[in-house]
Amino acid sequence: MPETETRRRSRRRRRENLTADQLVADQIRALRDRRGISQQQLADALGWTQSIVARIESGQRTISVSELLQISWALDVAPVHLLAASFRPQDVPIQGGLRLAPKDAREWIRGETPIPGGDHRSYYDNISEEEWAERQKLWSSLKGMQLKSRQELVESLAERHEAEEKILETGEWLEPPVPAVLSEEGKRRKGQLEAAKRAKRRG
């Protein structure tokens, strides 16, 4: 029996209101189906019972960080893709009304881009020495890229994101001139910035 438009809308609303735990469960189910793996096969790979996998996927049981890593291993997937809704795309709930699109969530989790409204200097400064060394090797290998100190890089990256947020807040574009109406991407980023600020005020 074909699904009615009302049922489709209802299912879409439910997915839009998922918690982070439910979203991860939804991604596990989506990837397992995509791979053609049964709940029993996944359970066998993990040494669990099928009922544990069923309860996780239905949202009746949350999973720990250890279990998330085990499931990621069993499904041959990077954990970031389960956390950032890569397989059944939907906004990822972070705090309060703040939600990130899958692409933004992946970049945030990977340590590439801070959340709008956050402390950008702390975000980049809170990266391990080993990770910074790898990034500096990459940046220095790019043609014409001058190697900077860690502090200079933190300042440079933070200033860039602060400038982007100032543009989104004020709508004042200096160079090059752009239409007054924000692009869809700009509107989305502005919404994220406003949600992040509301969440911080409540926090």
C-alpha positions in Angstrom: 0.0 0.0 0.0 1.6 3.3 -1.1 2.5 5.8 1.6 0.2 8.8 1.9 1.6 12.4 1.8 0.3 12.8 5.4 2.3 9.8 6.6 5.4 11.0 4.7 5.2 14.5 6.3 4.7 12.9 9.7 7.8 10.7 9.2 9.8 13.7 8.0 8.8 15.7 11.1 9.8 12.8 13.4 13.2 12.6 11.8 13.7 16.4 12.1 13.1 16.2 15.8 15.5 13.3 16.5 17.9 13.7 19.5 21.6 13.1 18.8 21.3 9.6 20.2 18.3 8.8 17.9 20.1 10.3 14.9 23.1 8.0 15.4 20.7 5.0 15.7 19.0 6.1 12.5 22.4 6.2 10.7 23.4 2.8 12.0 20.2 1.3 10.6 20.5 3.2 7.3 24.1 2.0 6.8 23.4 -1.5 7.8 20.5 -1.7 5.3 22.7 -0.1 2.6 25.4 -2.7 3.2 22.8 -5.6 3.1 23.7 -6.7 6.6 21.0 -8.1 8.9 20.7 -7.2 12.6 21.8 -10.7 13.4 24.9 -10.5 11.3 25.9 -7.2 12.9 25.2 -8.6 16.3 27.3 -11.7 15.5 30.3 -9.5 14.5 30.1 -7.6 17.8 29.4 -10.7 20.0 26.0 -9.2 21.0 22.4 -10.5 20.7 20.2 -9.4 17.9 17.8 -7.8 20.4 20.5 -5.4 21.5 21.0 -4.2 17.9 17.2 -3.9 17.4 16.8 -1.9 20.6 19.7 0.5 19.6 18.2 1.0 16.1 14.7 1.6 17.5 16.1 4.2 19.9 15.0 2.2 23.0 18.7 1.8 24.1 21.4 4.5 23.8 25.0 3.5 23.0 28.2 4.4 24.8 31.2 5.9 23.1 32.9 2.4 23.3 29.9 0.8 21.6 29.8 3.5 18.9 33.5 2.7 18.1 32.7 -1.0 18.1 29.8 -0.5 15.7 31.9 1.7 13.5 34.5 -1.0 13.3 31.9 -3.7 12.5 30.4 -1.6 9.7 33.8 -0.4 8.4 32.9 3.3 8.7 34.5 6.3 10.3 32.5 7.3 13.5 32.2 10.8 12.2 29.8 9.6 9.5 27.4 8.0 12.0 27.6 11.2 14.2 27.1 13.6 11.4 24.1 12.0 9.5 26.1 11.0 6.4 23.8 8.2 5.3 20.3 9.6 6.0 21.0 13.3 5.8 19.3 15.5 8.4 20.4 18.4 10.6 22.5 17.2 13.6 21.3 18.6 17.0 24.1 20.1 19.1 22.7 22.2 21.9 19.4 23.9 22.4 18.1 25.0 19.0 21.5 24.7 17.4 21.6 22.2 14.6 24.3 21.7 12.0 23.9 20.4 8.4 25.8 17.1 7.9 28.7 18.8 6.0 29.1 21.4 8.8 28.9 18.7 11.5 31.6 16.6 9.8 33.9 19.6 9.5 33.4 20.5 13.2 33.9 17.0 14.5 37.1 16.6 12.4 38.5 19.8 13.8 38.4 21.7 10.5 35.8 24.4 11.1 34.3 25.8 14.4 30.7 26.1 15.2 29.3 29.6 14.4 29.3 31.8 17.5 32.0 29.7 19.3 35.4 30.7 20.6 37.4 30.3 17.4 40.8 30.8 19.0 40.1 28.1 21.6 38.7 25.7 18.9 41.9 25.9 16.9 44.2 26.1 19.9 42.7 22.9 21.4 44.3 20.7 18.8 47.0 18.2 19.8 50.6 19.0 19.0 50.8 16.0 16.7 47.8 17.2 14.7 49.3 20.7 14.4 52.5 19.2 13.1 50.6 17.3 10.4 48.6 20.3 9.4 51.8 22.5 9.2 53.4 19.9 6.9 50.4 20.0 4.7 50.2 23.8 4.6 53.9 24.2 4.0 53.7 21.8 1.1 51.1 24.0 -0.7 52.7 26.2 -3.4 53.2 29.7 -2.1 52.0 28.9 1.4 54.3 30.4 4.0 54.8 28.3 7.1 53.6 30.2 10.2 53.9 29.6 13.9 51.0 27.9 15.6 49.9 31.1 17.3 49.9 33.0 13.9 47.8 30.2 12.4 45.3 30.3 15.3 45.0 34.0 14.9 44.6 33.9 11.1 42.0 31.1 11.2 40.0 32.7 14.0 40.1 36.2 12.3 38.7 34.6 9.1 35.8 33.0 10.9 35.0 36.1 13.0 35.0 38.2 9.8 32.5 35.7 8.2 30.2 35.9 11.2 30.3 39.7 11.2 29.2 39.7 7.6 26.3 37.3 8.4 25.2 39.4 11.4 25.3 42.8 9.7 24.7 41.9 6.1 27.5 44.4 5.3 29.6 43.0 2.5 32.6 45.1 1.7 34.5 43.5 -1.2 33.4 42.2 -3.6 29.9 43.7 -3.5 27.1 41.1 -3.5 23.3 41.2 -3.7 21.5 42.3 -0.5 19.7 39.0 -0.4 21.8 36.3 1.3 22.3 33.0 -0.6 20.7 29.9 0.8 24.1 28.9 2.2 24.4 32.3 3.9 20.9 32.1 5.4 21.6 28.7 6.8 24.9 29.8 8.3 23.2 32.9 9.8 20.5 30.7 11.3 23.2 28.5 12.9 25.0 31.6 14.3 21.7 32.9 15.8 20.9 29.5 17.3 24.4 29.2 18.8 24.1 32.5 20.5 20.7 31.7 21.9 22.1 28.3 23.2 25.0 30.1 24.9 22.7 32.7 26.6 20.5 29.9 28.0 23.6 27.8 29.0 
